[in-house]
Amino acid sequence: MFPEELPDFFIKAFSNKGDTVLDPFMGSGTTAKMAALNGRNYIGFEVSEEYIEIANQRIETAVTQ
């Protein structure tokens, strides 16, 4: 994982609320999480089922708080 501040900055700087953020290497879902928290849609690709589960959990937890 990398710091959440990194995708947060770029998402805010280069997109608007309601836009869609693409993450072709989703990993643990940091970019998708920050997109959701900033009112953006997201599309992410990941081949590891383990990481997909981790990403889904992180995103769900973030948006329900």
N, C-alpha and C positions, 0 to 999 in steps of 0.2 A: 504494500500500500504506500501511497505517497500522500503528502499533506493535503488535507481538504481545501486549504487556502489556494492551492495551485489551480485546480479546475474551477473553483469558485470565481477567481479573478477573471479567467478567460471567458467563462460562461457569461458573466455580467458585462464584460467589455465587448464581446462580439456577437451577442444575441439579445433578443427581446423576449419578454414574457410571452408564452404561447408558441415560441419557436421550438424546433426539434434539434436536439444535440445528438450527434452520432459518435459512438465510441466503438471502433472496430476491434478493440482488444480490451474487453470489459473488465476482466480480472475480478477483483472483489467489489466492484461497483461504485468506486469513489466518485467518478464523473457522473454517473447516473443519479446517485444520491444527491449530489450538489445541484444537478439540473432540476430534479424534482423539488428540492427545497427552494429553488429560485423561480419556480413557476414555469419551467420549461418541460417539454416532452422529451423523451429520450429513446434511442434505439441502441442496443448494445449487442455485440456478438462475443460469444465465449464458447470454447470447445469443451472445457472441463465442467462436468456436472457438479463437482464439489464447489467450484467457484460460483457457478450459477446459483446454487443454494445459498451460499454466503452473501452474494450480491442481493438476492431477493430479500433475505432477512434484514440486511442493513437498510435497504430502501424502505421496506415496510415499517420498520421501527422508526425511521426518521420521519416519515410522512404522517404517522399516527400520533406522534408526540405533540 
